[in-house]
Amino acid sequence: MAEVFLRRLTRWQAETQRESVADLYVAARRGPSAEDGEGREEFLRRFAEHDIQRPGFEMVIGSDPALAGCCYGYAADRDGEWCRDFRGEVPQELRELGAAGRLFIIAELMVLPAYRRTRVATRLQQTLLIRSTAAMAVALVAPDNAPAGAAFRSWGWQPAGWPQPAGERSDREAWSRSLP
């Protein structure tokens, strides 16, 4: 397996890579729960209409030269929109940091199965967060994805609550970590 090189993309570069990122999303989600997850078209819609349009959008890709992984996110909006979907109480610290503009949301972290357990995911999330001026980061993880939960725990992340989209069941658990 060739070495995976990481590269930070601008918003425009991320937009030009959206089809490749959607292909990566589908390939990374293959497995027992793939049928339950969001499909390619839904991912593309969310990526183009919601995620990439957020202020403070950041993206890092890993390739060898084919796309092997991707991590992206954005600064939480100060008006608290990001936490309105939480079921139950949002931890006070997260609410305060979001209101102060000091919270970064990791929207996606995806790695092809062949590159898992090779530190690609570790490097992607570290590179994404290294330039952040936020005090804390929040990531959404599928609760039935034990390997992802174990990875986030090994990186120092802790469970922080359950987002509950209006009228839907939650399929992801929020995890948080203080940033240096």
VENVENHU-V345150 format. One record per residue. PSI is psi in whole degrees, -180 to 180 (* if undefined). Layout:
psi = <PSI	PSI>
This chain:
psi = <133	159	141	124	139	148	132	136	147	170	-42	-45	-40	-41	-40	-20	5	-37	-43	-39	-38	-41	-44	-44	-49	-47	-36	-24	-4	139	-166	-35	8	-34	-30	-20	177	139	176	-47	-40	-40	-49	-42	-49	-42	-48	-41	-21	-64	-55	-20	-10	142	143	17	134	145	140	134	156	132	163	25	-11	151	123	-24	166	145	131	160	-168	164	138	142	142	-22	-2	7	-37	-28	2	-19	2	135	128	-160	131	132	134	-41	-42	-42	-46	-44	-37	-45	-29	-1	27	29	132	133	122	112	-37	141	113	139	136	145	-38	-19	3	151	26	15	9	-47	-41	-49	-39	-51	-34	-44	-39	-42	-14	-34	-2	140	4	155	-23	152	150	135	150	127	134	127	-23	5	80	-41	-40	-43	-42	-39	-49	-41	-42	-23	2	12	155	146	140	0	-177	108	141	93	142	124	7	166	151	135	11	146	140	136	148	159	136	145	148	*>
